[in-house]
Amino acid sequence: MSTLFLIANLLLLLALLVLAGMVVYLLLLTVAACLAWERQLKPIGPPAHRILFLIPAHNEAALLPATLANLRQLDYPTELYEVHVVADNCSDNTAELGRAGGAFVHERFHNTLKGKGCALQWLLRRLWAAETTHDAVVVLDADSIVSRNFLRVMDAHLTAGARAVQAHYAVRDSGSSPAVALRYIAMAMVNYLRPLGRMLLGSSAGLKGNGMLFRAELTHQHQWTAHLTEDVELHMSLIAAGEQVLFSPDAVVWAEMPSTLAGSTTQNERWERGRLEMLRRYLPRLLGDASRALGRGQWRRAYLNFDAAMEHLIPPFTVLVVLSLLLSAAAILLFALSLWLAPSALSWATANILLTLFLVVGQTIYLGVGLYLAGTPKDTYKALLHAPAFMLWKLVLYGRVLRGRQQKGWIRTTRNEDKSTM
C-alpha cells in the first residue's frame, strides 16, 4: 500500500513540476514586463517613411467603412500612406464600399486558394508588379480601428532600425458583454504582458495576426502561407532567419469580438487547431535550433528559439488553470489518503500540496499584474465571475479540435450585427 501511494505521489509530482515550470516562465515574463512598462519609444522628427495598409476582407461590408474612416484620421501625412483592400471571394458589396471609403481595392476570386494568407500574398505580388513605392506595410483586419498615433509610432520604429513590429492588439468595447470582457482579459495577457516582457529579455514579441508592420524587403524574403494560423507560420520563418519582431505598446489596434461565446467558436477553433499544428511542426525544430545555437555560444539566438518554443508549449491560460485545479484536487486527495493509509508517503504528498499552492499564487500574480499593466477597465473585472462558464466552453472547444473536425476555406467570424447572433 505504501509503495502504491509513493508511486502515485511521485507521478503527480512530475505533472505538477511541468506546470510549475510553465508558471515560473510566465512569472519571469511578468517581472520583465513590470520593468519595461514605462519604456516607450517616442517619435522624433517629422515622419519619413511611406507605409501601406494591407486589409484582407471577406464579406466585410458591415465593418469595413468604419475601419477606412478611422484610417483617414491618423496623425500622419496623407501623402505618406495608402490603404489597399483585397476583397477576397466576396459575395457582398465590400469592394464598392472600399472604393467609396478612399481605399485602393483589389478584387480576387479563387476556387481553391482561399484564406487570409493567400489573399495577402496575392496582393503583395500585385503591388510588386505595379512597382508601388513603399518602405513598409501594415497588415490590418477589416473590423479594426487603430490609435491616432499608430503610424507616427511605427515610423519611429522604422527610423530606429526595426524590421518587424507588432502593435498592441486589443479588444473594442470590452464592457459590451461578459464574453467580450473575458476575451479582453485573455488578450491582455497574451498580446500585452507577454510581448512587453519579451522585449526586455531580448526575445521576439510574436505576430498576433493584426496590426503587424513589416519592412518592404522583409515581405520579399518571407511569404504568407495558406495555413490556419498564417501569422504564426510567418513568425516561425522569421525566427528561423534570426529576425526579431518588436512590440509597440503605444501603437494600438482594437478589433471587434463576438458578443457571445457561441459567436467566438469558429475563430477560436481555427486558432487552437493552428496552435496544435504549429506545435507539432515547429517545437522539435525550435528546441534543436536553440540547442545548436547554445553549443556555438550564440546566446541571443538560443534564447530567441527557446522562448518561441515555450510560447508553443505553454497552453492557453484557461487550460493551464483547469489542469492546475485538477492536479490540486488530486494532490489534496492523495495527501488525505497518505495521512490515513501511508504515512511513509506523507513527505511527497506534502511537497505536492506546496506545489499546488505555488501554482495558485503564481497564476494569480500573473493575471493580476497583467491586467493592471494593460490598464484594464474596472468594470471588465466583473467578467471573471463568468470564468467557470468560459473555461467549460474552452474545454469543449478543445475537445472538438482534438477530435480533428476540420474547417474548409475562409470561415468568416460571426459579427455582432449578424442576425444569426440575435
C-alpha positions in Angstrom: 0.0 0.0 0.0 2.8 2.5 0.9 4.6 1.7 -2.4 1.4 2.3 -4.4 0.9 5.7 -2.7 4.5 6.6 -3.1 4.3 5.9 -6.9 1.1 7.9 -7.2 2.6 10.9 -5.4 5.7 10.8 -7.5 3.8 10.7 -10.7 1.7 13.6 -9.5 4.8 15.5 -8.5 6.2 15.1 -12.0 3.0 16.5 -13.5 3.0 19.4 -11.1 6.6 20.2 -11.8 5.8 20.5 -15.5 3.1 23.0 -14.8 5.2 24.8 -12.2 7.9 25.3 -14.9 5.4 26.9 -17.1 4.2 29.2 -14.3 7.8 30.1 -13.4 8.4 31.2 -17.0 5.2 33.3 -17.0 6.3 34.9 -13.8 9.7 35.7 -15.4 7.8 37.5 -18.3 5.6 39.3 -15.7 8.7 40.7 -13.8 10.2 41.7 -17.1 7.0 43.4 -18.2 6.9 45.4 -15.0 10.5 46.6 -15.6 9.7 47.5 -19.2 6.3 49.1 -18.6 7.4 52.8 -18.6 9.8 52.4 -21.5 8.2 54.0 -24.6 9.6 54.9 -28.0 8.8 58.5 -28.7 8.5 59.8 -32.3 11.4 62.2 -33.0 11.4 64.5 -36.0 9.0 64.6 -39.0 7.6 61.4 -40.5 10.0 59.9 -43.0 8.5 56.6 -44.3 5.9 55.6 -46.8 3.6 52.9 -45.4 0.9 50.9 -47.0 -2.1 49.4 -45.1 -3.0 46.0 -46.4 -6.5 44.9 -45.4 -7.7 41.4 -46.4 -11.5 41.4 -46.4 -14.0 38.6 -47.0 -17.6 39.9 -46.9 -16.8 42.8 -44.6 -19.3 45.3 -45.9 -20.7 46.0 -42.4 -17.5 47.0 -40.7 -15.0 48.0 -43.4 -16.4 51.6 -43.8 -15.7 52.3 -40.1 -12.1 51.0 -40.5 -11.5 53.1 -43.5 -12.9 56.2 -41.8 -10.6 55.6 -38.9 -7.6 55.4 -41.2 -8.4 58.7 -42.8 -8.0 60.4 -39.4 -4.5 59.3 -38.5 -1.8 61.8 -37.3 0.4 61.2 -40.3 0.9 63.0 -43.7 -1.7 61.6 -46.1 0.8 61.6 -48.9 3.0 59.1 -46.9 0.4 56.3 -46.6 -2.1 54.4 -48.7 -4.8 51.9 -47.9 -5.1 48.7 -50.1 -8.1 46.4 -49.6 -8.1 42.9 -51.1 -11.8 41.9 -51.5 -11.3 38.1 -51.4 -14.0 35.9 -52.8 -16.7 38.4 -51.7 -20.4 38.0 -52.4 -21.4 41.3 -50.9 -20.5 44.9 -51.7 -17.2 45.0 -49.8 -15.3 46.2 -52.9 -17.7 49.1 -53.7 -17.7 50.3 -50.1 -13.9 50.1 -50.0 -13.6 52.3 -53.0 -16.1 54.7 -51.5 -14.0 54.8 -48.4 -11.0 56.0 -50.3 -9.1 52.7 -50.5 -7.4 51.1 -53.4 -9.5 47.9 -53.9 -8.2 44.7 -55.5 -10.8 42.1 -56.1 -9.7 38.4 -56.0 -11.6 35.2 -56.8 -10.2 31.7 -56.5 -11.9 28.4 -56.1 -9.2 26.6 -54.0 -6.6 29.1 -52.7 -8.7 30.8 -50.1 -7.9 32.5 -46.8 -6.1 35.5 -45.4 -2.6 34.3 -46.2 -3.4 33.6 -49.8 -5.1 37.0 -50.2 -2.2 38.9 -48.7 0.4 37.1 -50.7 -1.6 37.7 -53.9 -2.0 41.4 -53.0 1.8 41.8 -52.3 2.7 40.3 -55.7 0.2 42.7 -57.4 1.8 45.7 -55.6 5.3 44.5 -56.6 4.2 44.1 -60.2 2.9 47.6 -60.2 6.1 48.8 -58.6 4.2 50.6 -55.8 6.7 52.6 -53.8 6.7 52.0 -50.1 9.1 51.4 -47.2 6.8 49.2 -45.1 3.4 47.5 -45.0 0.9 47.2 -42.1 -1.4 44.2 -42.1 -4.8 45.2 -40.6 -8.0 43.3 -40.2 -11.1 44.8 -41.8 -13.0 45.0 -38.5 -10.3 47.1 -36.7 -9.5 50.6 -35.7 -6.1 52.0 -34.7 -4.9 54.7 -32.4 -4.4 58.1 -34.0 -0.6 57.9 -33.3 -0.3 54.5 -34.9 1.8 55.4 -38.0 3.8 58.0 -36.1 4.9 55.3 -33.6 5.6 52.8 -36.4 7.6 55.4 -38.3 9.7 55.9 -35.2 10.4 52.1 -35.0 11.4 52.1 -38.7 13.8 55.1 -38.0 15.3 53.1 -35.1 16.0 50.2 -37.5 13.1 47.8 -36.8 12.2 45.3 -39.5 9.1 43.8 -38.0 6.8 45.3 -35.3 3.7 44.0 -33.6 1.2 46.7 -32.3 -0.8 46.2 -29.1 -3.8 44.1 -30.3 -6.7 44.8 -28.0 -10.5 44.3 -27.9 -13.0 47.0 -28.8 -15.9 47.7 -26.4 -14.7 45.4 -23.6 -17.7 46.1 -21.5 -20.3 45.2 -24.1 -20.8 41.7 -22.8 -19.1 39.1 -20.4 -17.9 37.2 -23.4 -16.1 40.2 -24.9 -14.7 41.2 -21.5 -13.3 37.7 -21.0 -11.7 37.9 -24.4 -10.2 41.3 -23.4 -8.7 39.7 -20.3 -7.3 36.8 -22.3 -5.8 39.0 -25.0 -4.3 41.4 -22.4 -2.2 38.6 -21.1 -1.1 37.2 -24.5 -1.0 40.4 -26.5 0.3 42.8 -24.0 2.0 41.4 -20.9 4.0 38.6 -22.6 5.3 40.7 -25.6 6.2 43.5 -23.2 8.3 41.2 -21.1 9.9 39.6 -24.1 11.1 42.9 -25.3 13.1 43.5 -22.1 14.5 39.9 -22.3 15.6 40.4 -25.9 13.2 37.9 -27.5 10.6 38.2 -30.2 7.2 39.5 -29.5 5.5 37.2 -31.9 2.9 38.1 -34.6 -0.8 38.3 -33.5 -2.4 38.5 -36.9 -3.5 42.1 -36.7 -1.6 45.4 -36.6 1.7 44.0 -37.9 4.3 46.1 -39.6 7.0 44.7 -42.0 9.7 46.5 -43.9 9.2 46.1 -47.6 12.3 43.9 -48.1 11.1 41.5 -45.4 7.9 40.8 -47.4 10.0 39.6 -50.3 12.1 37.3 -48.1 9.2 35.7 -46.2 5.9 34.7 -47.7 2.4 34.3 -46.3 1.0 30.7 -46.3 -2.4 29.2 -46.6 -2.3 27.6 -43.2 -4.9 28.2 -40.4 -2.6 30.4 -38.4 -0.6 32.1 -41.2 0.8 34.7 -38.7 2.3 32.1 -36.5 3.8 30.3 -39.6 5.3 33.6 -40.7 6.8 34.2 -37.3 8.4 30.8 -37.3 10.0 31.7 -40.7 11.3 35.0 -39.2 12.7 33.2 -36.1 14.5 30.7 -38.3 16.2 33.6 -40.1 17.2 35.2 -36.8 14.7 38.0 -37.1 13.1 39.7 -34.1 9.6 41.1 -34.0 9.5 44.1 -31.8 6.5 45.1 -29.6 5.0 48.5 -29.7 2.6 49.1 -26.7 1.9 52.7 -27.8 0.6 51.8 -31.2 -2.8 50.2 -30.5 -5.2 48.3 -32.8 -8.7 47.5 -31.5 -10.8 44.7 -33.1 -14.4 43.7 -32.6 -15.0 40.4 -30.8 -18.3 38.4 -31.0 -20.6 39.3 -28.1 -21.3 35.6 -27.3 -19.1 32.6 -26.7 -21.1 30.8 -29.5 -20.1 33.5 -31.9 -16.4 33.1 -31.0 -16.4 29.3 -31.6 -15.3 29.3 -35.2 -12.5 31.8 -34.7 -11.2 30.0 -31.5 -11.3 26.6 -33.2 -9.2 27.9 -36.0 -6.7 29.5 -33.6 -6.4 26.4 -31.4 -6.2 24.0 -34.3 -3.5 26.1 -35.8 -1.7 26.2 -32.4 -1.6 22.4 -32.3 -0.4 22.2 -35.9 2.4 24.6 -35.2 3.3 22.8 -32.0 3.8 19.5 -33.9 5.6 21.1 -36.8 7.9 23.5 -35.0 8.6 22.6 -31.4 11.3 20.0 -32.2 12.9 22.3 -34.7 12.9 25.3 -32.3 14.4 23.3 -29.4 17.0 21.8 -31.8 18.0 25.2 -33.1 18.2 26.5 -29.6 20.5 23.7 -28.6 22.8 24.2 -31.6 23.0 27.9 -31.1 23.8 27.3 -27.4 26.6 25.0 -28.4 28.1 27.7 -30.7 27.9 30.3 -27.9 25.1 32.2 -29.7 23.2 33.1 -26.5 20.7 35.5 -28.1 19.8 33.2 -31.0 19.4 30.3 -28.5 17.1 32.3 -26.3 15.1 33.5 -29.3 14.4 29.9 -30.3 13.8 28.7 -26.7 11.3 31.4 -26.0 9.4 30.7 -29.2 9.3 27.1 -28.2 7.9 28.0 -24.8 5.2 30.1 -26.4 4.1 27.0 -28.3 4.5 24.7 -25.3 2.5 26.7 -22.7 -1.2 26.0 -23.2 -3.9 28.8 -23.2 -4.2 30.2 -19.7 -7.7 28.7 -19.3 -6.3 25.2 -19.9 -3.4 25.9 -17.6 -5.8 26.9 -14.8 -8.1 23.9 -15.4 -5.1 21.5 -15.3 -3.9 23.2 -12.1 -7.3 22.8 -10.4 -7.5 19.1 -11.4 -4.0 18.3 -10.1 -4.6 20.3 -7.0 -7.7 18.2 -6.3 -5.7 15.1 -6.8 -2.9 16.4 -4.5 -5.4 17.1 -1.7 -7.0 13.7 -2.1 -3.6 11.9 -2.1 -2.5 13.9 0.9 -5.6 12.9 2.9 -5.2 9.2 1.9 -1.5 9.2 2.6 -2.1 10.7 6.0 -4.6 7.9 6.8 -3.2 4.9 5.0 0.5 5.5 4.1 2.4 7.9 6.5 5.7 7.0 4.8 4.5 8.8 1.6 3.4 11.9 3.5 6.5 13.9 2.7 5.9 13.5 -1.0 2.2 14.3 -0.6 3.2 17.5 1.3 5.5 18.5 -1.5 2.7 18.2 -3.9 0.4 20.4 -1.7 3.1 23.1 -1.6 3.5 22.9 -5.4 -0.3 23.4 -5.9 -0.1 26.5 -3.6 2.7 27.8 -5.8 0.6 27.2 -8.9 -2.4 29.1 -7.5 -0.4 32.0 -6.2 1.8 32.3 -9.3 -1.1 32.3 -11.7 -3.0 34.8 -9.6 0.0 37.2 -9.7 0.5 36.7 -13.4 -3.2 37.5 -14.1 -3.4 40.4 -11.7 -0.3 42.1 -12.8 -1.1 41.6 -16.4 -4.5 43.2 -16.1 -3.1 46.1 -14.1 -0.3 46.8 -16.6 -2.7 46.7 -19.5 -4.9 49.3 -17.9 -7.9 47.1 -17.7 -11.2 49.0 -17.0 -12.6 48.2 -13.6 -16.0 47.0 -15.0 -14.1 44.4 -17.0 -13.0 42.6 -13.8 -16.6 41.6 -13.2 -16.4 39.2 -16.1 -14.1 37.0 -14.0 -17.4 35.8 -12.3 -18.2 34.2 -15.6 -14.8 32.5 -15.8 -16.2 29.0 -15.0 -18.5 29.0 -18.0 -15.7 30.3 -20.2 -13.4 27.5 -19.0 -16.1 24.9 -19.7 -16.7 26.4 -23.2 -12.9 26.3 -23.8 -12.6 22.7 -22.8 -15.5 21.7 -25.1 -13.9 23.6 -27.9 -10.6 21.9 -27.3 -12.3 18.5 -27.4 -13.7 19.4 -30.9 -10.2 20.4 -32.0 -8.6 17.3 -30.7 -11.2 15.1 -32.5 -9.9 16.7 -35.7 -13.0 18.3 -37.1 -11.9 20.4 -40.0 -12.9 23.7 -41.3 -12.6 24.4 -45.1 -11.8 27.8 -46.7 -12.0 31.2 -45.2 -14.6 30.9 -42.4 -15.8 34.4 -41.6 -16.1 35.1 -37.8 -19.6 35.9 -36.7 -20.1 39.6 -36.2 -22.3 41.2 -33.6 -24.5 42.8 -36.2 -25.2 39.5 -37.9 -28.8 38.4 -37.5 -27.6 34.9 -36.7 -26.3 36.1 -33.3 -29.5 37.8 -32.2 
